[in-house]
């Protein structure tokens, strides 16, 4: 299973974007974003913001035995 950072790198590649370009959209430095990605230290709020600026959906679900999603 891919980590959140690995998934973001796949998305950036598919969108033909660099980490620097994503950092610019987020209003942060490439170094700061690269550090977060290197540590795979991403909060749910971080992921939501990244998806928002990338124009993609963010979804996380926990699915119980009876198929209820939380």
C-alpha atoms as an extended CHARMM CRD file, in Angstrom:
* protein
*
        70  EXT
         1         1  UNK       CA              0.0000000000        0.0000000000        0.0000000000  PROA      1               0.0000000000
         2         2  UNK       CA              1.2720000000        3.4520000000       -0.8970000000  PROA      2               0.0000000000
         3         3  UNK       CA              1.8760000000        6.0970000000        1.7470000000  PROA      3               0.0000000000
         4         4  UNK       CA              0.1390000000        9.4730000000        1.4790000000  PROA      4               0.0000000000
         5         5  UNK       CA              3.4070000000       11.0030000000        0.2520000000  PROA      5               0.0000000000
         6         6  UNK       CA              3.8180000000        8.3370000000       -2.4280000000  PROA      6               0.0000000000
         7         7  UNK       CA              0.2420000000        8.9390000000       -3.5690000000  PROA      7               0.0000000000
         8         8  UNK       CA              0.8570000000       12.6910000000       -3.7570000000  PROA      8               0.0000000000
         9         9  UNK       CA              3.9570000000       12.0880000000       -5.8700000000  PROA      9               0.0000000000
        10        10  UNK       CA              1.9160000000        9.9370000000       -8.2770000000  PROA      10              0.0000000000
        11        11  UNK       CA             -0.7090000000       12.6920000000       -8.5050000000  PROA      11              0.0000000000
        12        12  UNK       CA              1.9400000000       15.3470000000       -9.1480000000  PROA      12              0.0000000000
        13        13  UNK       CA              3.4900000000       13.2060000000      -11.8790000000  PROA      13              0.0000000000
        14        14  UNK       CA              0.0960000000       12.6580000000      -13.5460000000  PROA      14              0.0000000000
        15        15  UNK       CA             -0.5790000000       16.3990000000      -13.3860000000  PROA      15              0.0000000000
        16        16  UNK       CA              2.9420000000       17.1280000000      -14.7120000000  PROA      16              0.0000000000
        17        17  UNK       CA              3.6610000000       19.2400000000      -11.6200000000  PROA      17              0.0000000000
        18        18  UNK       CA              6.6460000000       19.6040000000       -9.3410000000  PROA      18              0.0000000000
        19        19  UNK       CA              6.8050000000       19.8290000000       -5.5690000000  PROA      19              0.0000000000
        20        20  UNK       CA              7.8790000000       23.4610000000       -6.0590000000  PROA      20              0.0000000000
        21        21  UNK       CA              4.7230000000       24.2060000000       -8.0420000000  PROA      21              0.0000000000
        22        22  UNK       CA              2.5520000000       22.5870000000       -5.3700000000  PROA      22              0.0000000000
        23        23  UNK       CA              4.3910000000       24.5310000000       -2.6610000000  PROA      23              0.0000000000
        24        24  UNK       CA              3.7430000000       27.7690000000       -4.5750000000  PROA      24              0.0000000000
        25        25  UNK       CA              0.0280000000       26.9580000000       -4.7550000000  PROA      25              0.0000000000
        26        26  UNK       CA              0.0160000000       26.2460000000       -1.0290000000  PROA      26              0.0000000000
        27        27  UNK       CA              1.8590000000       29.4590000000       -0.1920000000  PROA      27              0.0000000000
        28        28  UNK       CA              4.8170000000       27.6670000000        1.3680000000  PROA      28              0.0000000000
        29        29  UNK       CA              8.4000000000       26.9740000000        0.3900000000  PROA      29              0.0000000000
        30        30  UNK       CA              9.5950000000       23.9640000000       -1.5580000000  PROA      30              0.0000000000
        31        31  UNK       CA             11.9160000000       23.1370000000        1.3410000000  PROA      31              0.0000000000
        32        32  UNK       CA              9.0830000000       23.1390000000        3.8950000000  PROA      32              0.0000000000
        33        33  UNK       CA              6.8380000000       20.9630000000        1.7380000000  PROA      33              0.0000000000
        34        34  UNK       CA              9.7040000000       18.6430000000        0.8130000000  PROA      34              0.0000000000
        35        35  UNK       CA             10.5070000000       18.2090000000        4.5220000000  PROA      35              0.0000000000
        36        36  UNK       CA              6.8890000000       17.2640000000        5.3180000000  PROA      36              0.0000000000
        37        37  UNK       CA              6.7950000000       14.8370000000        2.4110000000  PROA      37              0.0000000000
        38        38  UNK       CA             10.1490000000       13.2950000000        3.3290000000  PROA      38              0.0000000000
        39        39  UNK       CA              8.9010000000       12.5960000000        6.8490000000  PROA      39              0.0000000000
        40        40  UNK       CA              5.4910000000       11.4850000000        5.5260000000  PROA      40              0.0000000000
        41        41  UNK       CA              4.2300000000       13.8050000000        8.2450000000  PROA      41              0.0000000000
        42        42  UNK       CA              0.8960000000       14.8800000000        6.7400000000  PROA      42              0.0000000000
        43        43  UNK       CA             -2.2150000000       15.6450000000        8.7340000000  PROA      43              0.0000000000
        44        44  UNK       CA             -5.7160000000       15.1480000000        7.4090000000  PROA      44              0.0000000000
        45        45  UNK       CA             -5.9950000000       18.9520000000        7.1380000000  PROA      45              0.0000000000
        46        46  UNK       CA             -2.7800000000       19.0130000000        5.0640000000  PROA      46              0.0000000000
        47        47  UNK       CA             -4.1570000000       16.3760000000        2.7120000000  PROA      47              0.0000000000
        48        48  UNK       CA             -7.4630000000       18.2160000000        2.3090000000  PROA      48              0.0000000000
        49        49  UNK       CA             -5.6450000000       21.4510000000        1.4770000000  PROA      49              0.0000000000
        50        50  UNK       CA             -3.3520000000       19.7300000000       -1.0400000000  PROA      50              0.0000000000
        51        51  UNK       CA             -6.3340000000       18.1560000000       -2.7710000000  PROA      51              0.0000000000
        52        52  UNK       CA             -8.1740000000       21.4700000000       -2.8220000000  PROA      52              0.0000000000
        53        53  UNK       CA             -5.3230000000       23.2850000000       -4.5850000000  PROA      53              0.0000000000
        54        54  UNK       CA             -4.7950000000       20.3230000000       -6.9250000000  PROA      54              0.0000000000
        55        55  UNK       CA             -8.4880000000       20.2910000000       -7.8370000000  PROA      55              0.0000000000
        56        56  UNK       CA             -9.0600000000       16.7030000000       -6.7780000000  PROA      56              0.0000000000
        57        57  UNK       CA            -11.3070000000       14.9650000000       -4.2490000000  PROA      57              0.0000000000
        58        58  UNK       CA            -10.1650000000       13.8330000000       -0.8330000000  PROA      58              0.0000000000
        59        59  UNK       CA            -11.9750000000       10.9590000000        0.8120000000  PROA      59              0.0000000000
        60        60  UNK       CA            -11.2500000000        8.7710000000        3.8010000000  PROA      60              0.0000000000
        61        61  UNK       CA            -13.6400000000        6.1660000000        5.1240000000  PROA      61              0.0000000000
        62        62  UNK       CA            -13.7020000000        3.5430000000        7.7850000000  PROA      62              0.0000000000
        63        63  UNK       CA            -16.0080000000        0.7480000000        6.6840000000  PROA      63              0.0000000000
        64        64  UNK       CA            -17.5680000000       -1.4380000000        9.3520000000  PROA      64              0.0000000000
        65        65  UNK       CA            -18.5420000000       -5.0830000000        8.9840000000  PROA      65              0.0000000000
        66        66  UNK       CA            -22.1220000000       -4.0490000000        8.0730000000  PROA      66              0.0000000000
        67        67  UNK       CA            -20.7330000000       -1.7290000000        5.3450000000  PROA      67              0.0000000000
        68        68  UNK       CA            -21.5260000000        1.4430000000        7.3170000000  PROA      68              0.0000000000
        69        69  UNK       CA            -19.0650000000        4.1930000000        6.4660000000  PROA      69              0.0000000000
        70        70  UNK       CA            -17.7340000000        6.4430000000        9.1630000000  PROA      70              0.0000000000
